Amino acid sequence: MVLPTVKNIAKLCDGDKAALLEALQDWGLILREGGYPCPKRGTQLKLRPEDDRVDSWIWICSGYVQARKQKRQRCRTRVSFRTGTFFERTNELRTSHLSLFQILGFVDLWVSGMPLNFISRELEISKRVAVDWASFCREVVLNAMFDLKTKLGGPGDPVTGAHTNSIEGSWRGAKAVTGPAGRKKAHIPGNLAKYMFFKRWQELRLDRTTEFFRLAGQLYNPLTEHPPDDRDNEEQEEEEVEEDQHA
Ligand SMILES: [Zn+2]
């Protein structure tokens, strides 16, 4: 697995589309073929390059649909590879559609504790967009923390070490790693979660960026965001039929 450092990310985004895709799938940010059925049920979507850019693909259904008493037709469902993934969040920022390099690089610099001014200069993104992405990143660790708590229950969470009586100590640590900007009230829960995960990953000698990507991939999964419709009750006339092997 390629270690997701800014240097490696820059190298990947500078040419080999297949290698970039492989890395994204290793990191858990993009689903693999065979694991993403068409929303119209059945056939597995296939991932194809969308255009000449190194960082764009499109999921395509090569199955067929058949309306009742009609000729079967190609399904032709197309889904952007960003749909339902962490990368889709860039769509909310109408001012700036970030490249994958900018998003992946942002994460790597953010988990390394770089100031937003530095990150925005380095990746050529506006400060405002950097502020938004920092908040998306905090959401990832915060959600992961809540998720762990739901799964494990109780105050003594062995994964994050989030014992109630150690919150204060964590908060001191969190202030140390986030700096004055991290003390904004709205950012406190996210920064605490960030601190707890970072501390844990450090103890386990895990790579922060890789682990962050794993959490982002778990939170933003196209299959859970947009589950395939159960069309049994509503649209009975259209049903996907077996894939044509000669197509
Ligand atoms: Zn389909």
Residues whose N, C-alpha, C, O or C-beta is under 5 A from the ligand:
A	BS01	ZN	C38 K40 C61 G63 C75 T77
